[in-house]
Amino acid sequence: MIKQLKRVELPEDLCWWFHPDFNSIDPMLDNNEERGYTPEEWEQLQVNGNIDISIDTSVDLEEIDSNANGEWKGYTPTPPIPEHFLIASFDTERWDYAVLWWAKERLPVSVQQSLKEVS
C-alpha cells in the first residue's frame, strides 16, 4: 500500500481515467457491488492515499465531448486550487456533466496538530 498519492502526468484522453495508483488505495477494490462509497469507505479511501478529495461536477459534458463519442482528447481541466491534482475523471449515464475528483495532499498529522494548537 502506498502512503501518499502523488500528482502524475495526465493522459491525452481523460474519459473514464483513474490515477494509476488508485487501486492501491481503494477500499472497494474487491467489492463486486455497483454502488457508491459508504461514508466510512470514502474516508478510508482518503486516509489510504493521505489525501483530501474534492468532487467537481460543474463541467458540462457537451463542452468536452460534443459528439458524445466517449473521447475527451485535448481536454485539460483546471484544478480548483494549484495544490489539487486530478485522480479521476468520468461521465455518468444519468447526467450530462463530467465528474472530476481532485485530490490535495493532507498535511502530516504532526503539522495538523501544530496548526490546531496555534489557532
C-alpha positions as CSV (number, residue, x, y, z in Angstrom):
1,M,0.0,0.0,0.0
2,I,1.2,3.5,-0.8
3,K,1.5,6.1,1.9
4,Q,1.0,9.2,-0.3
5,L,-0.9,9.5,-3.6
6,K,1.1,12.0,-5.8
7,R,0.5,14.1,-8.9
8,V,1.0,12.2,-12.2
9,E,1.2,13.2,-15.8
10,L,-2.3,13.1,-17.3
11,P,-3.0,11.1,-20.4
12,E,-4.2,12.6,-23.7
13,D,-7.8,11.2,-23.2
14,L,-9.3,11.6,-19.7
15,C,-12.6,9.9,-20.4
16,W,-13.0,7.2,-17.6
17,W,-9.5,7.8,-16.3
18,F,-8.3,6.9,-12.8
19,H,-4.9,7.7,-11.2
20,P,-2.6,4.7,-11.9
21,D,-2.2,4.1,-8.1
22,F,-5.9,4.4,-7.4
23,N,-6.5,0.7,-7.0
24,S,-3.9,0.6,-4.2
25,I,-5.9,3.0,-2.1
26,D,-9.5,1.9,-3.0
27,P,-11.2,0.1,-0.1
28,M,-13.9,-1.1,-2.6
29,L,-11.4,-2.7,-5.0
30,D,-12.6,-6.3,-4.2
31,N,-16.2,-5.3,-3.9
32,N,-18.3,-6.5,-6.8
33,E,-21.4,-4.4,-5.9
34,E,-22.3,-1.5,-8.1
35,R,-22.9,1.2,-5.5
36,G,-21.3,4.3,-4.2
37,Y,-18.9,4.5,-1.3
38,T,-20.3,4.5,2.3
39,P,-19.1,7.4,4.4
40,E,-16.6,5.1,6.1
41,E,-15.2,3.8,2.8
42,W,-14.9,7.3,1.4
43,E,-12.9,8.4,4.4
44,Q,-10.8,5.2,4.2
45,L,-10.0,6.0,0.5
46,Q,-8.7,9.4,1.6
47,V,-6.8,8.0,4.5
48,N,-5.2,5.3,2.4
49,G,-3.9,7.9,-0.1
50,N,-3.2,10.6,2.5
51,I,-5.4,13.0,0.5
52,D,-8.5,15.1,0.8
53,I,-10.8,14.7,-2.2
54,S,-13.0,17.4,-3.7
55,I,-15.6,16.4,-6.3
56,D,-16.3,18.8,-9.2
57,T,-19.5,18.3,-11.3
58,S,-19.5,21.8,-12.8
59,V,-18.1,20.9,-16.2
60,D,-20.8,20.5,-18.9
61,L,-20.1,17.2,-20.7
62,E,-21.1,18.9,-24.0
63,E,-18.1,21.2,-23.7
64,I,-15.7,18.2,-23.5
65,D,-17.4,15.6,-25.7
66,S,-19.7,17.4,-28.1
67,N,-20.1,14.3,-30.4
68,A,-20.9,12.1,-27.4
69,N,-18.3,9.6,-28.6
70,G,-16.6,9.0,-25.3
71,E,-13.4,10.7,-26.1
72,W,-12.0,13.7,-24.1
73,K,-8.8,14.2,-26.1
74,G,-7.3,17.6,-25.6
75,Y,-9.4,18.4,-22.6
76,T,-7.2,19.8,-19.8
77,P,-9.2,20.5,-16.6
78,T,-8.2,23.4,-14.4
79,P,-7.7,22.5,-10.7
80,P,-9.8,24.4,-8.2
81,I,-6.6,25.5,-6.5
82,P,-3.0,24.9,-7.6
83,E,-2.4,22.3,-4.8
84,H,-5.1,20.0,-6.3
85,F,-4.3,17.2,-8.7
86,L,-6.6,15.0,-10.7
87,I,-7.2,11.4,-9.6
88,A,-10.3,10.5,-11.6
89,S,-12.4,11.8,-14.4
90,F,-15.5,10.2,-15.8
91,D,-19.1,10.9,-17.0
92,T,-22.2,9.2,-15.9
93,E,-25.1,7.6,-17.7
94,R,-27.7,9.7,-15.9
95,W,-26.2,13.1,-16.1
96,D,-24.8,15.4,-18.7
97,Y,-21.8,16.6,-16.9
98,A,-18.3,15.4,-16.2
99,V,-17.2,14.2,-12.7
100,L,-13.7,15.2,-11.7
101,W,-12.1,14.0,-8.5
102,W,-9.4,16.4,-7.3
103,A,-7.0,15.4,-4.5
104,K,-4.9,17.5,-2.2
105,E,-2.1,16.0,-0.1
106,R,-3.0,16.0,3.6
107,L,-0.6,17.7,6.0
108,P,1.3,15.3,8.2
109,V,-0.5,14.7,11.5
110,S,2.2,16.5,13.4
111,V,1.7,19.6,11.3
112,Q,-2.1,19.3,11.7
113,Q,-1.7,19.2,15.5
114,S,0.6,22.2,15.5
115,L,-1.9,24.2,13.5
116,K,-4.7,23.3,15.9
117,E,-2.5,24.4,18.8
118,V,-1.8,27.8,17.2
119,S,-5.5,28.5,16.3
